Amino acid sequence: MNDLQTLRAALSPHEVPQDVADRSRHRLRNHMLAGPRRRVRPLALGAGLVAAAAAAAVVVATLPGAPAPAPQPQAVAPVVTGRQVLLAAATVAEHAPAGTGKYWHIKTASDKEVYEYWYASDGHLFFRGAKSGGRVMPLGLFPLRLAATEVTFEQLRTLPTDPAALRDWLVNAIAHSGARTSAGPFTAADRERELLLSMVSLVSTLPAPPAVRATAFRSIAAYPGVQDLGAVPGGRGFLLPGEYRLVVDPSTGRINRTSMYVSPDGAIYVVANPQGAQVNAEWTDSLPK
């Protein structure tokens, strides 16, 4: 009796002796265990499918008339003009805190000299620098000046915040200032120079409120003959009529590393060092001891 016959006999409804059934089951199990086996490798099969898909993609990509990949747009850096930099500085200055205090403190620093001034609202001036031996020295009553024109704290607070109106105010003030040069009364060219320098003093050393400083920046941006020197250490450089180099930091709305500035008493300082001078001005409630 072969295995199939033995199994059929084991499954028949007739009763089969127990030893026959046990031998049949034993032989069948051995037969099944000894049979050939085939293993499937899912990983190898998957790799084959991936390779086939990649090959198909290559064939499709190289078919005639297949659309080429769309070119990616290239970022183009925007062109920023000098006028835009001055207008940006105006916006920053306009939104700066107004600040309050008992003294208006100005500090100018170049490579060799550091000057500090404290102007009290009653007109008293205090100074510290090399000439004072590093001590704070009272200098008495000194008026603030917009270049050649005397100006009070109250006048600065009420200056026009429209560029055309500010220009008219300054032109009128210069015309009635009585200022002179060593050669005599101001000429038209002298008055025009003082107008521009007055705007520079408003954005640098004078206690002008934020809206007035912003207006002065906008006036400089519109002033004829102002040349853009491009990016320089400290910000953006501008060549003003009269060969003055002004450097503006648009992130702070202040002049920075500049080769010229107008002091609060109206004097024009020119710095020969290429790094220029750092100018800081703010309100404070006390004098240093």
VOGU-3710 file (C-alpha; in Angstrom, 3 decimals, decimal comma):
1> mndlqtlraa> 0,000/0,000/0,000  1,401/3,394/-0,970  0,967/6,598/0,978  -2,130/7,807/-0,883  -3,842/4,492/-0,497  -3,012/4,416/3,184  -4,368/7,991/3,577  -7,548/7,130/1,662  -8,038/4,160/3,915  -7,508/6,386/6,951
11> lsphevpqdv> -10,208/8,799/5,731  -12,711/6,062/4,736  -15,754/5,644/6,914  -14,728/2,043/7,671  -12,820/1,624/10,869  -9,103/1,267/10,294  -6,749/-0,344/12,752  -4,933/2,292/14,835  -1,439/1,098/13,951  -2,196/1,434/10,227
21> adrsrhrlrn> -3,443/4,970/10,673  -0,393/5,950/12,747  2,042/4,533/10,181  0,251/6,309/7,330  0,314/9,661/9,074  4,000/9,210/9,920  4,949/8,371/6,301  2,892/11,270/4,936  4,533/13,743/7,304  8,018/12,536/6,347
31> hmlagprrrv> 7,127/12,798/2,681  5,958/16,385/3,045  9,017/17,412/5,064  11,410/15,877/2,577  9,825/17,535/-0,485  11,564/20,384/-2,459  11,184/23,913/-1,066  11,242/27,300/-2,864  11,954/30,536/-1,071  10,823/33,928/-2,387
41> rplalgaglv> 13,057/36,909/-1,626  10,807/39,948/-1,331  13,752/42,367/-1,163  15,345/41,113/-4,353  11,984/41,140/-6,087  11,341/44,731/-4,969  14,748/45,866/-6,216  14,020/44,335/-9,568  10,731/46,178/-9,827  12,399/49,471/-8,888
51> aaaaaaavvv> 15,092/48,978/-11,508  12,463/48,176/-14,122  10,476/51,290/-13,194  13,602/53,452/-13,418  14,436/52,026/-16,837  10,893/52,734/-17,994  11,172/56,302/-16,737  14,397/56,784/-18,705  12,736/55,464/-21,836  9,757/57,797/-21,375
61> atlpgapapa> 12,013/60,800/-20,659  14,002/60,208/-23,848  11,017/59,747/-26,118  10,768/62,403/-28,856  8,489/65,268/-27,906  8,704/64,672/-24,131  8,310/68,025/-22,305  11,544/69,387/-20,811  11,579/70,250/-17,091  10,475/73,815/-16,422
71> pqpqavapvv> 13,449/76,070/-15,499  13,482/77,287/-11,910  13,249/81,074/-11,518  16,469/82,680/-10,292  16,317/85,155/-7,415  17,343/88,653/-8,484  18,649/91,039/-5,844  16,655/94,283/-5,867  18,503/97,463/-6,767  18,521/99,863/-3,813
81> tgrqvllaaa> 19,199/103,494/-4,623  20,695/106,099/-2,355  17,384/107,932/-2,258  15,673/104,775/-1,008  18,286/104,445/1,745  17,651/108,024/2,914  13,906/107,463/2,849  14,355/104,245/4,829  16,409/106,161/7,407  13,591/108,718/7,544
91> tvaehapagt> 11,061/105,984/8,328  13,243/104,547/11,097  13,835/108,019/12,566  10,128/108,810/12,454  9,260/105,782/14,575  12,081/106,192/17,090  11,166/107,096/20,686  11,142/110,852/21,266  13,011/110,602/24,574  13,103/113,090/27,419
101> gkywhiktas> 15,679/114,284/29,913  17,359/117,226/31,569  20,358/117,317/29,202  20,834/116,733/25,510  24,026/114,659/25,302  26,147/114,555/22,136  29,214/112,331/21,799  31,455/112,364/18,717  34,344/109,925/18,402  36,992/109,580/15,720
111> dkevyeywya> 40,262/107,662/15,746  42,068/110,269/17,874  39,503/112,539/19,528  36,362/112,139/21,617  34,148/115,133/22,382  31,095/115,214/24,611  28,575/118,006/25,100  25,667/118,326/27,505  23,128/121,047/26,681  20,670/121,944/29,428
121> sdghlffrga> 17,266/123,209/28,401  18,117/126,582/29,982  21,064/126,991/27,562  23,948/125,981/29,844  26,619/123,930/28,122  29,011/121,365/29,631  31,969/119,856/27,809  34,385/116,942/28,177  37,356/116,171/25,942  41,127/116,330/25,660
131> ksggrvmplg> 41,119/120,065/26,360  39,296/119,530/29,663  41,628/116,759/30,814  38,804/114,231/30,719  36,734/116,216/33,214  33,258/117,652/32,649  33,712/121,407/32,359  30,917/124,032/32,480  31,171/126,532/29,630  28,302/128,850/30,523
141> lfplrlaate> 25,402/129,849/28,280  25,643/128,758/24,647  22,786/128,746/22,138  22,029/125,811/19,892  22,598/126,477/16,211  21,209/125,191/12,967  24,515/125,732/11,176  24,632/129,555/11,181  21,199/130,115/12,729  20,514/130,209/16,457
151> vtfeqlrtlp> 17,601/128,049/17,525  15,914/127,233/20,842  14,726/123,884/22,174  11,144/125,070/21,711  11,730/126,062/18,079  13,219/122,658/17,342  10,161/120,941/18,823  7,819/122,972/16,601  9,683/122,824/13,284  7,541/121,866/10,251
161> tdpaalrdwl> 7,258/118,180/9,400  6,582/118,766/5,698  9,777/118,901/3,562  8,721/121,995/1,585  7,581/123,820/4,719  10,795/122,910/6,561  12,892/124,202/3,683  10,958/127,481/3,658  11,418/127,853/7,410  15,173/127,277/7,151
171> vnaiahsgar> 15,601/129,613/4,157  13,824/132,381/6,045  15,824/131,772/9,237  19,148/131,850/7,356  18,193/135,025/5,518  17,462/136,805/8,816  20,297/135,291/10,840  22,771/138,083/10,121  25,484/135,448/9,639  28,532/136,479/7,642
181> tsagpftaad> 31,643/134,954/6,210  35,114/136,451/6,496  34,540/137,975/3,061  31,284/139,680/4,028  27,528/138,910/4,059  26,281/135,552/2,861  26,017/135,086/-0,867  23,348/132,939/-2,494  25,824/130,033/-2,579  26,587/130,528/1,138
191> rerelllsmv> 22,885/130,459/2,015  22,374/127,299/-0,010  25,288/125,626/1,754  23,893/126,625/5,156  20,510/125,217/4,185  21,982/121,779/3,495  24,184/121,858/6,613  21,143/122,793/8,711  19,418/119,637/7,475  22,517/117,614/8,370
201> slvstlpapp> 22,563/119,069/11,887  18,897/118,094/12,350  19,650/114,426/11,585  22,835/114,285/13,634  23,515/116,502/16,656  20,466/118,657/17,416  17,591/117,546/19,704  15,009/117,553/16,936  11,924/115,354/17,546  11,593/112,162/15,467
211> avratafrsi> 9,142/113,621/12,939  11,435/116,593/12,256  14,498/114,374/11,846  12,556/112,207/9,406  11,567/115,312/7,417  15,195/116,436/7,286  16,231/113,042/5,876  13,542/113,336/3,200  14,754/116,847/2,388  18,330/115,597/1,973
221> aaypgvqdlg> 17,039/112,801/-0,294  15,438/115,424/-2,548  18,309/117,897/-2,400  19,963/118,509/-5,810  23,578/117,469/-6,183  23,607/114,753/-3,486  25,569/111,825/-4,953  25,202/108,202/-3,896  28,562/106,578/-3,058  27,096/103,126/-2,446
231> avpggrgfll> 27,740/100,845/0,499  30,602/101,932/2,759  31,698/100,918/6,276  28,961/102,068/8,630  26,113/102,283/6,113  25,552/104,191/2,877  27,831/106,986/1,716  26,704/110,264/0,160  28,787/113,037/-1,315  27,169/116,383/-0,536
241> pgeyrlvvdp> 27,760/119,626/-2,431  30,888/121,155/-0,942  32,692/117,767/-1,038  31,321/116,641/2,336  30,961/112,882/2,763  27,997/111,842/4,870  27,426/108,228/5,944  23,927/107,143/6,952  22,985/103,930/8,737  19,408/103,221/7,562
251> stgrinrtsm> 18,857/100,569/10,252  19,213/103,141/13,044  18,252/106,340/11,246  21,540/107,941/12,334  24,697/109,159/10,660  27,610/106,832/11,283  31,341/106,855/10,446  30,822/110,135/8,652  33,602/112,396/7,402  31,672/115,512/8,417
261> yvspdgaiyv> 29,136/116,611/10,999  27,754/119,881/12,314  28,249/120,371/16,041  25,375/121,759/18,150  27,069/125,171/18,219  27,030/125,323/14,396  30,679/124,455/13,720  31,478/122,152/10,809  33,863/119,317/11,638  35,681/117,442/8,896
271> vanpqgaqvn> 37,344/114,110/9,746  40,272/113,092/7,564  40,383/109,459/8,717  38,629/107,122/6,230  36,759/105,502/9,116  35,086/108,826/9,835  33,461/109,795/13,130  30,777/108,098/15,176  28,035/110,502/16,298  25,612/109,617/19,099
281> aewtdslpk> 23,019/111,963/20,577  20,349/111,291/23,206  18,593/112,678/26,254  19,904/112,047/29,763  18,934/113,180/33,242  22,366/113,598/34,775  25,933/114,721/34,183  28,730/112,195/34,727  30,651/112,611/37,999
//
